Amino acid sequence: MASNQPAPEAPSSLSADAFGGPERTWEEWNPTAESIRPVRGKHRVAKQRGLARSSTVLGVGVIAAVGAGGMATAQSKPPVSISLPDSIADNLPDAKSLPGVGAFMSDEAEAAPVTAAAPLTSAGITTAEAEQGTTDAGEALRARILQQAEQQQAAADAEAKAAEEKAAAEKAAAEAKKQQDEAEAKAKAKAAAEKKAAEEAAARKAEEERLAKLRASYTLPASGYTITSTYGQSGAMWSSGQHTGTDFAGAAGSPLKAVHSGTITSAGWSGSYGYRTVLQLEDGTEIWYAHQSSIDVSVGQKVSTGDTIGRMGATGNVTGVHLHLEVRTAGGSAMDPIAWLNSKGLNV
């Protein structure tokens, strides 16, 4: 059957390395009824010997190979060029329009090789770590663990330091309080001692003032005397076995004075006391003057402090000239005359 199509051009050769086999020739193929057989109601093109592929399929394969790897080469072989007939190259579709191929193409003449900037997985990497350049999940986890351990150790150190500072502060406060308490105790003791001393001084002053007033109203019974016997002495010379008064030895006939104002309740001879005069004071205390040589007052007479009531002598049971002075309470009990005179501000 004659064909109206123009005669085919001379076959061109393809590089053997481009398709991985021996060098083959190609020719234009026009399907006919004899070359197409039905398959279950559909038609397919029977395989042709030689290069029997459509230009579209061939172009897609070549472009995919070039776009995916940059060149059709193995790692162990140098790159080789692929030459295509002008008719095929003219009919090839735009590579960028092919699905899955356009993504590999770049508008620039020389596309920079794509290098992985991150590992296969970034699971467990936080945004902050990614911003810091961390790309390894295990290393990031290790860094976080170390960071957490450092934070815990820092917290423990801070807590221990705070506890030490607190203990030191408490100790310092306790020491300061102790010193303050001691200072306050010393101050209180000093104040108490000063207060006591002041009170004692005030008491002494008051007593001195009282005695000064008393001295103005009391006086000693004799002058120019010597104490020869004191109250409470024991001996056979006294009928009671003990001395009941105080003996003022002096010159015979020297005046005896009223120690305080009062009333004469007894004046005369009294046995072993010789001539005796009793002066009763306003509070009922009795003053006995014994062994007088003479009496200058009478019963019921009022006398004042310093008035002469008699003379020193040696009457009664005596061994020499002296005044036997006794001081008795209102009930008649004897007391130490020197102590009584001292209580009135008089120094015997």
Buried (B, 14 or more C-beta within 10 A) or exposed (E): EEEEEEEEEEBBEBEEBBBEEEEEEBBEBEEEEEEEEEEEEEEEEEEEEEBEBEBEEBBBEBBBBBBEEEEBEEEEEEEEEBEBBEEBEEEBEEBBEBEEBEEBBEEEEEEEEEEEEEEEEBEEBEEEBEEEEBBBBEEBEEBBEEEEEEEEEEEEEEEEEEEEEEEEEEEEEEEEEEEEEEEEEEEEEEEEEEEEEEEEEEEEEEEEEEBEEBBEBBBBBBEEBEEEBBBEBEEEEBEEEEBBBBBBBBEEEBBBBBBBBBBBEBBEEBEBBBBBBBBBBEEEBBBBBBBBBEBBBEEEBEBEBBBEBBBBBBBBBBEEBBBBBBBBEEEEEBBBBBEBBEBBBBEB
